[in-house]
Amino acid sequence: MLGNLIYFVSFPGILVYRVFRHERKRFSKLIHLALHTTALIFAMVALKAVFDSHNYHRNDRGELDPLPNMYSLHSWIGLTSVIAFFLQYLFGFTTFVLPVWSIPIRQFILPFHQAFGLFNLCFLAITAVMGITEQAAWHHNVCLTNENNEIFIQINAACNSVIVVHFKVYNYTKITSTI
């Protein structure tokens, strides 16, 4: 889910308007729509895979031993961020792709669409950091033993770098939009 929603599909979907700023608006809009549609499809498949991996989990003897769903803050925030992504997609599709509303209304809504999209990207990054930390803490016994403290430091540094890169890109897009 980390690769899908943040790095490979959503992030380039946002950068489309910066990269293709000299192309026609319709071209950029279609690429933006295609990338976010791909992200939405991948998110639904990933959520199905996560729930299936919990529901069809087998113990060491091979017997069906389901794990609880939605048991951590990461899962609740992750589901909330995917729902927010879907609502942003639905709202953006009906507002900007379908000619339902007038141009002044679309011009009024555009800054809110952009701000909520960047907020959602940061929300997805925070969810990813929580997931990486949860995986490291619960499945690798990092928090339970004093051994392998280096891995905790490496994971923490990687998660912090994800946040720093996202804020740097946000500031870069903010600066270039004023030029």
C-alpha positions as CSV (number, residue, x, y, z in Angstrom):
1,M,0.0,0.0,0.0
2,L,2.9,2.3,0.7
3,G,4.2,2.1,-2.8
4,N,0.8,2.5,-4.4
5,L,-0.7,5.3,-2.6
6,I,2.3,7.5,-2.0
7,Y,5.2,7.0,-4.3
8,F,4.2,5.5,-7.5
9,V,0.7,6.8,-8.2
10,S,-0.6,9.6,-6.0
11,F,2.6,11.6,-5.8
12,P,3.1,11.6,-9.6
13,G,-0.6,12.3,-9.9
14,I,-0.1,15.5,-7.9
15,L,3.1,16.5,-9.8
16,V,1.4,16.2,-13.2
17,Y,0.4,19.8,-13.1
18,R,4.0,20.9,-12.4
19,V,5.6,18.7,-15.0
20,F,3.2,19.3,-17.8
21,R,2.5,23.0,-17.0
22,H,3.1,24.0,-20.6
23,E,0.8,21.4,-22.0
24,R,-3.0,21.8,-22.5
25,K,-5.0,21.6,-19.4
26,R,-7.1,18.7,-20.7
27,F,-4.0,16.6,-21.3
28,S,-2.8,17.2,-17.7
29,K,-6.2,16.6,-16.3
30,L,-6.5,13.2,-18.0
31,I,-3.1,12.0,-16.8
32,H,-4.0,13.2,-13.3
33,L,-7.3,11.3,-13.5
34,A,-5.7,8.2,-14.8
35,L,-3.0,8.1,-12.1
36,H,-5.5,8.6,-9.3
37,T,-7.9,6.1,-10.8
38,T,-5.1,3.6,-10.8
39,A,-4.3,4.5,-7.2
40,L,-7.9,4.0,-6.2
41,I,-8.1,0.6,-7.8
42,F,-4.8,-0.5,-6.2
43,A,-6.0,0.7,-2.8
44,M,-9.2,-1.4,-3.0
45,V,-7.2,-4.5,-4.0
46,A,-4.7,-3.8,-1.2
47,L,-7.4,-3.4,1.4
48,K,-9.0,-6.7,0.2
49,A,-5.6,-8.4,0.5
50,V,-5.1,-7.0,4.0
51,F,-8.5,-8.2,5.3
52,D,-8.0,-11.6,3.6
53,S,-4.6,-12.0,5.2
54,H,-6.2,-11.5,8.6
55,N,-9.4,-13.5,8.0
56,Y,-7.6,-16.5,6.4
57,H,-4.5,-16.6,8.7
58,R,-3.3,-20.0,9.7
59,N,-1.4,-20.9,12.8
60,D,1.7,-23.1,12.9
61,R,-0.3,-26.3,12.7
62,G,-2.0,-25.2,9.6
63,E,-5.4,-24.6,11.2
64,L,-7.5,-21.5,10.4
65,D,-6.7,-18.9,13.1
66,P,-8.1,-15.5,12.0
67,L,-6.5,-12.4,13.3
68,P,-8.6,-9.5,14.4
69,N,-9.2,-6.7,11.9
70,M,-8.9,-3.0,12.8
71,Y,-6.9,-3.6,16.0
72,S,-4.4,-0.7,15.8
73,L,-4.4,3.0,15.3
74,H,-2.6,2.4,12.0
75,S,-5.5,0.4,10.6
76,W,-8.1,3.0,11.6
77,I,-6.1,5.9,10.3
78,G,-5.2,3.9,7.2
79,L,-8.9,3.2,6.4
80,T,-9.8,6.8,7.2
81,S,-7.1,8.0,4.7
82,V,-8.3,5.6,2.0
83,I,-11.9,6.8,2.5
84,A,-10.7,10.4,2.4
85,F,-8.8,9.6,-0.8
86,F,-12.0,8.1,-2.3
87,L,-14.1,11.1,-1.3
88,Q,-11.5,13.5,-2.8
89,Y,-11.5,11.4,-6.0
90,L,-15.3,11.4,-6.2
91,F,-15.6,15.1,-5.4
92,G,-12.8,16.0,-7.9
93,F,-14.3,13.8,-10.6
94,T,-17.8,15.3,-10.3
95,T,-16.4,18.9,-10.0
96,F,-13.6,19.0,-12.6
97,V,-14.2,16.1,-15.1
98,L,-17.9,16.2,-15.5
99,P,-19.1,19.6,-16.6
100,V,-21.8,19.8,-13.9
101,W,-20.9,23.1,-12.2
102,S,-20.1,26.5,-13.7
103,I,-16.6,27.8,-14.1
104,P,-16.7,30.3,-11.2
105,I,-17.8,27.6,-8.8
106,R,-14.9,25.3,-10.1
107,Q,-12.5,28.2,-9.6
108,F,-13.7,28.7,-6.1
109,I,-13.4,24.9,-5.3
110,L,-9.9,24.4,-6.9
111,P,-7.8,25.7,-3.9
112,F,-9.8,23.5,-1.5
113,H,-9.3,20.5,-3.8
114,Q,-5.5,21.2,-4.0
115,A,-5.2,21.8,-0.2
116,F,-7.2,18.7,0.7
117,G,-5.1,16.6,-1.8
118,L,-1.9,17.7,-0.2
119,F,-3.3,17.1,3.2
120,N,-4.4,13.7,2.2
121,L,-0.9,12.9,0.8
122,C,0.6,13.9,4.1
123,F,-2.0,11.8,5.9
124,L,-1.1,8.8,3.8
125,A,2.6,9.4,4.6
126,I,1.9,9.4,8.3
127,T,-0.2,6.2,7.9
128,A,2.8,4.6,6.1
129,V,5.2,5.6,8.8
130,M,2.8,4.2,11.4
131,G,2.6,0.9,9.4
132,I,6.4,0.6,9.1
133,T,6.8,1.3,12.8
134,E,4.1,-1.2,13.7
135,Q,5.6,-3.9,11.5
136,A,9.0,-3.3,13.1
137,A,7.8,-3.2,16.6
138,W,5.4,-6.2,16.6
139,H,6.8,-8.6,14.1
140,H,10.6,-8.1,14.7
141,N,10.6,-7.9,18.5
142,V,12.4,-4.5,18.3
143,C,10.5,-3.1,21.2
144,L,10.6,-6.3,23.3
145,T,14.3,-6.9,23.4
146,N,17.5,-4.8,23.8
147,E,19.0,-6.6,20.8
148,N,18.9,-5.1,17.3
149,N,18.4,-1.5,18.4
150,E,20.1,-0.5,15.2
151,I,17.2,-1.6,13.1
152,F,14.9,0.6,15.2
153,I,17.1,3.6,14.6
154,Q,17.2,2.8,10.8
155,I,13.5,2.5,10.6
156,N,13.0,5.7,12.5
157,A,15.4,7.5,10.2
158,A,13.7,6.1,7.1
159,C,10.3,7.2,8.4
160,N,11.5,10.6,9.3
161,S,13.0,11.0,5.9
162,V,9.7,10.2,4.3
163,I,8.1,13.0,6.2
164,V,10.9,15.5,5.4
165,V,10.8,14.7,1.7
166,H,7.0,15.2,1.6
167,F,7.3,18.6,3.4
168,K,10.2,19.6,1.1
169,V,8.1,18.8,-2.0
170,Y,5.2,20.7,-0.5
171,N,7.3,23.7,0.0
172,Y,8.8,23.4,-3.5
173,T,5.4,23.3,-5.1
174,K,4.3,26.2,-3.0
175,I,7.4,28.3,-4.1
176,T,7.1,27.3,-7.8
177,S,3.4,28.1,-7.9
178,T,4.2,31.7,-6.9
179,I,6.8,32.2,-9.7
